[in-house]
């Protein structure tokens, strides 16, 4: 165990950057092109793209066109009627509900997880060790197995069919993985920085916000995005904890659209496109941050 | 960890207050640990979801354990877990290695590979339901009778369709994990191998694979434990059918509790789910060996 026998000379350990620039030139350059790998890569692209293409193309067809035209061909006369139909069916409300639940879950989850990660990494008490172990255990447990007690708690608290009913368990379920990733990154912040700040008379509270937060920002963003994806696309909690259209979130609305429009497949697929569009816009804008953050966050 | 200078030891001992971890701990206890205990308690009761909860001894357990549907659900879950792993693990690993290469086109492909992660499971299920329609989907569009089967109505085929759609949705995430893992392998290892005259395939098996050991364990754990949570996708895609062909354990739990209104039996199924999840996670960690942080440093 090299790490245990290392002599603790306070050396200036560099903080590992989250987004690593490619550290090596790929070997294939020296072997000539990797034809097999390239073929596989393009094949997987086709597998990814064909369903997406089909959804978009079909969503632009009218119902008659859907039944008569070739399913894989673009429509002769593209129509936006399906999108209009979806938008007229309270899409904006479902969108707003999803936004409230996502922001309302991710922000508190980040806040409490960050504070916990700081305490776990910097603290030495046995209580914090137990807390950390409990969170690690939480990673192994399929938390969805707890939906029945959660349903009972939410109904007893008279929160059934409210957005808060979705937010509370979402925060709790986001905590284990958030604490794990954040504390992994926080361990890389050199101890000397904390010590010098402490010598300057800084409290832990001040060090947390002025040193730990700036140093772990990539991890905070990663965890935020990861949790936001999970909550935004979540289906099970909305299914069991909400009922009325007033509290419906987007994934659940897709399911109900499917029931309402049943034979109007193009309209259902237009709803799929509209529900995905917000995330696609975010992805296009923050692509680099998102990909590098997720790769770094999970391969630690 | 040990420190030599007296001042730093004092600083370490002070540490931040455990209270910083309290909010996260409170959330997690309230909405994850207490429900976890609750699910065990409810498995010894009978409850229809609305009325009184009555203590009912082992009757829920008797119901669940003698019901052939439970055994079938376990079998379906095991099959989907096994096939998902067999399909996803090699594809993600190879794509991860592929996208970690420096070439521009690979980076562009990696951007597109990510798209399925933006879709909710409900959206993916609805898209594939339309795409797999024998009359108006992919098969009809390409004029390939082989692809125009009743994919979701044939109880022999449907399991593999579910495995495929799950892979479509989750391979991108694991590709990211592997991509990050590959990028952490020191380039010097490849250069040394190059000098020794190792070919591309030799390098893959003698450097890349062993160096990815911990990434493989992380990804596999997430894959296997995660397959206990495939609920929403299967719920929307097949509803567990045809018959019981894709009725996974979590889906069986939901249908027992919220459709058949037998919360006691559903809780017993929840307990089974938790036990399987924890056992699998422990097994995988044991296989991977302990103290991965230390060994990871050693590897680098």
Interface residues (C-beta under 8 A of the other chain):
Chain A: X1 X2 X3 X4 X8 X20 X22 X23 X24 X25 X26 X27 X28 X30 X31 X34 X37 X40 X41 X42 X44 X45 X47 X48 X49 X50 X51 X52 X54 X55 X58 X66 X67 X70 X71 X72 X73 X111 X112 X113 X115 X116 X118 X119 X120 X122 X123 X124 X125 X127 X128 X131 X134 X135 X137 X138 X139 X140 X141 X142 X143 X144 X145 X146 X147 X148 X149 X150 X151 X152 X153 X168 X169 X171 X172 X173 X175 X176 X179 X191 X194 X195 X198 X199 X204 X208 X229 X232 X233 X234 X235 X236 X239 X240 X250 X251 X252 X254 X255 X258 X265 X268 X269 X272 X275 X276 X279 X280 X283 X287 X290 X291 X294 X295 X296 X298 X299
Chain B: X1 X2 X3 X4 X7 X8 X11 X12 X13 X14 X15 X16 X17 X18 X19 X20 X21 X23 X24 X25 X27 X28 X30 X31 X32 X33 X34 X35 X36 X38 X39 X41 X42 X49 X53 X91 X94 X95 X97 X98 X99 X100 X101 X102 X103 X106 X109 X110 X111 X112 X113 X114 X115 X116 X117 X118 X119 X120 X121 X122 X123 X126 X127 X128 X130 X131 X136 X137 X138 X140 X141 X142 X168 X171 X172 X173 X176 X177 X178 X179 X180 X181 X183 X184 X185 X186 X187 X190 X194 X199 X200 X203 X215 X218 X225 X228 X229 X231 X232 X235 X236 X250 X253 X254 X257 X258 X263 X266 X267 X270 X271 X273 X274 X276 X277 X278 X281 X282 X291 X293 X294 X295 X297 X298
